[in-house]
Amino acid sequence: MGRGRVELKRIENKISRQVTFSKRRSGLWKKANEISVLCDAHVALIVFSTKGKLFEFSSHSSMGRLLKRYEHHSGEPSEAKVEDLFHEYPKLVDRLQLLERNMRNYAGEDLDPLSLRDLHSVENQLGNALKRIRTKKNQLMHEAISQHQKKEKSLLHQNLTLKKERWFRWSCRRRRFRLPYSGMARRSCAKTMTFWSRQPNIYCR
């Protein structure tokens, strides 16, 4: 008969528990080293005994470097980072309040606490902003005018082409009525239209 499944529970005998801990820890270290060598993996193990004694295993680099990599990938900030953020928070609040106050000043609000020098600074900043806005506005207007001019030129070219075609057709009709309705007249009219249709438009340059 095969061995049945052993129930895992706490070993009550202290000596047996200590012996089992030592054996299982050695086996765990061995398995960690095997997966590190066979798979080229970075492995770190941390174990505390019941008495609080620390046992650790690190495969490639030091335990500190592996812990830093773990903190980086897990997204959990360290105590040093939390402390830096705690000290940085009041500065960010002050910066936000300053930006909000400047926005109100640019909108012409809360101007009473400002001195003459502060008002002059706000006026200069608004003047510079207005210059940049006008420059951008003029640029867009010039681009729109250029696009309209190109469109107007294209429409003029199409209009002249249509007028020329109408004149050709009218000329051919006149010739058809004046001359006998023969194959020679039709061929002459077709040659005339072909010649003028291949000529460049000298009126649209």
N, C-alpha and C positions, 0 to 999 in steps of 0.2 A: 504493500500500500504506500502511496505517496504521502509526503508530509503535508499536514493541514496548514491552513493559513494562521500565522502567529499574530495574535492581537497585540497591537502596540499600546503600551501603557507605561507609566512611570515605574522605574525600578525602586522599590522601597529600601533595599539593602544598600547602605552607603558605599561599601567596598565594591560590591558588584556594579553599582552605578558608576563609580569612578573608573573601574576597569573597562566597562563597556564604552564609556566616554572616550577613553584613551584609544581604544581599538577603532571605534567608529571615526574618530577624528583623523587617525592615521589613514584609514581607508578613504575618507573624504579628500584629504590632501593628495593621496595617490590618484584618485579619479580626476581631480582638478588639474594635476600636472599632466596626466595623460591627454585630456582634451586640449590642454595648452600646446603640447608638443605635436600631437597628431593633426590638429586643426589650425594651428598657428593663431590661437585665440588668446586674448588678454583676460586673465581670470584673477579675481580678488575674492578672498574669503575672510570673513570676520566672525569669530566665535568667542562667546563669553561663557565660562564655566559657571557652575552654581555658586562658587566662591567669588565670582567677579573677575577671575583671571582672564586676560585677553590672549587669544590665539589668532594669528592672522597668516594668510598666505597670499603672495603676489607672484604672478608668473613672469612677466617680461620686465616691467618697470616697477618703480616704487609704489607703495600703497597710496601715498599722497597724490601722485599723478593720476592713478586710476580713479580715486575719489573725486578729483577735480573734473575728470572726464565724465564721470557719472552725474555730477551736479550740472554740467553743461548740457548733457543730453536729456536729463530728466526735467530741466526747467525749474528746479527748486533752488531758490537763491540761498547762498550761504549766510551765516551770521554777519560776516563782514559786509556783504552786499546789502543786507537788510539795514544795517547800521548806517551805511552810506546813503541809502535812500531816505532814511529817517532824517538825516541831517540836510539832505537836499530838498526835502519837501517844503520847508519854509521859504527857501529861495525861489522855488517855482511859484509859490503862492504870491510872493511879492512881485515877481515878474509878470504874472497874470494880471494882478491889480494895476500895475503900471500900464500895461497894454490897454486894458479897459479904460483907464483914465485918459490915455492919449486918444483913443477912439472917440470918447465923448468930447474932448477938446477939438478934434478935427471936425466934429459935427456942430461946433458952436455951443456946446453945453459945458457947465461947470467951469466957467472962465473966471469966476470971482477969486478963487485962491491963487491964480496965476499972477506973477509979477510982470513988469513991463518987458523984461528980458525974455521971460517964458512966452509971452504973447508974440514977441518979435520972432522967436524961434518957430512957433506954430505957424505964423504967417509965411515965413520963408519956406517951410516944408509944404504948405498948401500951394504956394506959388510954383515950386518945382514940380509938384504933382500935376498942377494944371498945365504947365508947359509940356510935360510928357503926354498928357491926355490930348492936348491940341495937336502935337506932332503925330500921334497915332491916328487921330481923326483925319488930318490932312492927307496922310498916307493912304488911308482907306478911300478917301474921296477921289484922289488922283487915280487910284487903281480902278475905281468904279467908272470914272470918266473915260479912262483908256479902254475899258471893256465896251462901253457904249459906243465909242468911236469906231472900234473894230467891227462891232455889230452893224453900225450904220454904213460903213464901207462895204461890208459883205452884202447888205440889202441893196445898196446902190448898184453894186456889180450885178446882182441877180436881176434888178430892174432893167438895166441897160441891155443885158443879154436877152431878156424877154422882148424888149422893144426891137432889138436887132432881128430876132427871129420873126416877129410880126411883119417887119418891113420886108424881109426876104420872101415870106409867103405872099404878101401883097404884091411884090414885084413880079413874082412868078405867075400870079393870077393875071396881072396885066399882060404879061407876055403871052400867056396862054390864050387870052381873049383876042389879042392883036394878031397873033400868028395862027396859021392853020393848026388844028389839033392833030399833030403828027408825032411819031416817035422821036424825031429830031428835036422838036420843041421840048418834049419832056426830058430828054437827055441833057439838053442845054440848061434847063432850069435846075436839074439835080446837081450838075457840075457847079453851078453858081452857088447853090446853098452849101455844098461840101466845101468849096473854097473859103467862103466867109466864115463858116463855123470853125475852121481851123486857125483863123487869124486871132492873135492876142487882142485883149480888150485894151485899147490905148487910152480909154477915158477913165480908167480906174487904177491909178498908180499912186 
